[in-house]
């Protein structure tokens, strides 16, 4: 396995400070320690060429886990082996084989054209001249920024900068790449370009670990999903299995000929919204009622003018995961 993580833990030590003036004064002399378990025994493996969505709510431990996997943080316990390296112990050798793209942090220099920054990375990573030129030509063509890389970074749009950030991270041909909110703030066209680039790199064998709150990124890119909450993995499987988490449920949008019968209730469906008397959105459980029977009952009660049925949005499924774990 390219990535092996066993019982990874990270505990932070902080100090409690009182709310009143007297408590704050007292804390200057005697401070009460507080241990915060950010990551609690995370374990998983990843093979070469996998594309993994690493998801979780704010404060779940995603960023802390990524920082340990990239070698920025040393864990409180557990073992990690990526490409045969222990990230925080063999950092110099390790970082020569990985890449990272952070949507809210830049590797580019504001007043310098991206092309100059690329040449700087060439020297840092000791990339052979021919390999550098071949990689640069391929990536600038894929992302359609051949001319843009000669303009100062400050003159580029957000989408253009993010394309250059990807090139910066991929010039040394890393085998593993960590992506943290890579499409945040981008328009639809820029997102498609970035996603297409990531897919192409993945097709060439690059392993990606993606953290994002953009569920469209997840659906378009990830083949496997790991969901973390309160520092623990609560789901690890293929995206198809995640979509089946809520069973045979579907999202149904109905336009009826007559007003929806508001007094009608059934264990097989839940009304989500009703924007007009004849426009209703439902969550339908097909394990409790056959579609043909449901449609027949709707036709009898209100008449069907239009019907649209689709899978439950992935963000709703993940929300249900969070809520179930919170309840447990």
N, C-alpha and C positions, 0 to 999 in steps of 0.2 A: 504494500500500500504506500502511496506517495505521502499521505498525511495520516498520522496515527496520534490520537489524543486520548489519554487515559486518566480519568479521575482528576481533571484539571480544576484547581481551586485558586481563588484569590480573595484574601481577607484584608480589608483596610482598617486601620486603627484611627479613630477620631476621638474628639473630646466634646462632652456635652457642656454647653454654656447656659447659665441660668437666664431667665427672662426678666427678672427684676434687677434693680441696681445692686441690691445686697447680694443676690445670687451671683451676679457678674463679678462683683468685687471678691467674693469668696472663691470663685473659680480661678482667680489670678494666683491663689496660693495652693488650693487643692483642686485639681481637675479630675473629673470623673471620666474614665476611659469608656469608649464604646466601640465594639467590633462590628464591622459591616461586612457581611458575606456577599460579595458581588457575584462570584461564580462558585457554584457548589457541586463539584464532582462531575464536570462535563466530559463525556467520552464519545468519540465517533472516529470513523475512518473514511478516507476518500482515496479513490483510485485515480490514476493518471487520466486526464481529459474529462473529469467530472465537472459539472456546472451546478453548484449548490447554492440555494437561496438560504441565507442564515437570518431568520426573522425573529422578531420579538418586540414588545412594547418598549417605550422609553424606560430606561432603568432596569431592563431585564438582564443585562450583562453582556450584550452583543459586543459593544465597543471594547470592553475590558478583555473579552475573549480574543478579539481580533488583535489587540495590542500585544497580548501574550504570544499569539501565534506568529506575529510579525517580529517578535524579539524586542519590542519596545519596553514591555513590562516583564518582570520575573514573577512567576506564580508563587503562591504560598504552599502549593502542593501539587502532586500529579506529574505526569510525564508527557512530553511532546516530542515527536520525531517527524520532521518534514524534510523530504529529500535526503534523509539520513543525518540531518543536522538537528541539534537541540538549539532552537532559535536564540535564546538569551545567553547561551554559553559560547556559541560559535558564530556570533553575529556578523563579523566581517565576511566570512566565507558564505554564510547563509544569504545575506542580502544581495549578493551577486547573482542569486538564482531566483529571486522573487521580485514582484512588482506590486505597487499599491497606487490606487487612485481614490482620492478623497474629494467628494463633491464640494466640500466647504473649505478645503485647504489647497493651496497651489504650490507646485514645484517650479513654476515659471518665474522669470524675473520681469517685473512690471515695465521697466523702461528698455528692455532688451528684446529683440525679435526672438520668437520661439526657436528659430533655426540656430541662433547662437547658443541657446540653452541646450539644444540637442548636441551640439559639438562639445559642450562642457561635459555632458553625460558620457559622451564617447570616451573622453579622457579618464573620467572617474571610473568607468567600468572596463577600461582597456579594450574597447571593442575594435577589432581589426577594421581597417579602412574599407575594404571591399564589402565586408558584412554590414558595416554601418550604412554605406551608401545603398546597398540592396534593400535593407530593412526600411530605411528612410523613404526611398522611392515607393516601395510597396505600400507603406502605411499612409503617406501623404496622398497617394492616389486613391486608396480605399476610402479615406475620409474626405477627399476632395478639398485639400488645403494646400496644394502645391505652391501657390503664390502667396497665400495668407501667412505662411510661416516666416516670410521676410518682413512683415510689418511689426512694429513694436507691440508687445503684448497688450499695452493699455488701449490700443486702438481696435482690439478685437472684441467681438460680441461674446457673451457668456458661452453660447454654443460653440463658437470658434475656439475659444480658450479651452473648453473641455475636450475638444477633439485633439488639441495640441497636448493636453495633460495626458491623454491616453498614449500618444506617441512617445512622450517623455518617459512614461512608465514601462513601455514595451520595447524600447530601442535595444536593450541588451538581451532580448529574447528570453524573458523569465519563464520558468516552468510552472510557477504558481503565482496567481495574481489575486490580491485582496481588493475588492471594490466596496467602497462605503458611500452610499447615496450618489452614484456616478451620474445620474441624469437629473438631479435636483435643480429646479428652476429653468429647465430647458424647454423649448417649444417642441411641437410634435415632430417636425422635420428633423431637428437636431437629435431628438431621442431615437428616431428610427436609424439615423446614421451611426450613432453610438452602439445601438443594439446590433446592427448588422456587422459592425467591426468586431464586437465581442464574440458573436457567433462564428465569424470567420477564424478568429484566433483560437477559439475552442475547437473548431474543426481541425485545426493544425496540431491539436494535442495539449494546449494550455489548460491547466486546471484553474477554475475560478471559484472564489468564495464571495458571494454577493450579499451585502446587507443593505436593505432599502425599505422605505415605507411606501414606495410606489408599487402597488400590486400588479400593475401592467408590466413592469420590468420583470417581476417574478414569473408571470404567466408566459411572457415572450422568451425568457432566457433560461430559467432554471428547470432542470429535469428532476432534481431531488430537493426536498425541503427539510430544513432543520429549524424547529421552532423552540426558542428558549424563553423561559419566563421565571422570574425570581431566581435567576442564576442556575436553573436546571433545564435540561432538555425535556420537553413535553411531547415532541413529535419528531420523528426522523423516518422519512419514507419518500417514495416517488410522489410527484405532484398529483398523479392520477389518484393515488390513495388518499391524499388530502381532500381532493374534490369529492370523494365518497364518504368523508368523515360524518356528514350530516345525513347519510343514507340516500334514499331515492327522492330527495327534495328538489323541486324546481321553482324558479321564479316565473310567475304568470302575470302578464298584463292583459286586461280585458277591457274592451269597449262593448257595452251592452246596448241593445235597442231600447230597453226600458230601464228606469232607475234600478240600481243594484238593491237586492233585498237585504236591507241592513239587519233584519231579524234572523237571517239564516246563519246558523253556526254548524260546524262539522269538525270532528277531530282531525280530519285530513288536511285542513287548510287554515291559514291565519291571514287576515287582512292586514297588509302592511301600510297601505295608504289609499286614499280615495280623493282625487283632485276634483272630481265632479260626480254628479249622481250616476253617470254612466261610464266613468273611467276609474277602474279599480286595479290595484296591484296586490297580488297574493303570493304566499309561499305555500306550495302544494306538495304534500307528501304522497307520492305515487305508490308507496308500500301500503297505504291505508285505503286508497280508492283508485280504481282504474280510470285512466284519462277519459276514455269514452263515456264512462258513467258520470264523471264530473261534468263533462261538456253537455251531456244530456240533461242534467239537472239545472245547469246554468241556462240552457236554451229554454227549458220549460218555465223557469222563474223570471228571467229577464230578457232572454233572446241574446244571441251573440252577433255583434256587428264586426268585431275584429278580435283576434287573439294572438298573442306572442308569448312563446315559452322559451326559456333559456336556463342554463345552469346557474346555481347560486353563486354570486360573486365571491371570489376567493377571499376578499377582505372580510366578508360576513362569516366565512368558515373559520378564519383565523381568530376573529373576535369571539366566536363561540368557544374555540379552544381556550382562549384566555379566561373567559367567564367560567367555564367548567372547572379549570384548575383553581381559580379563585374560590369557587364553591367548595371544591375538595379540600 
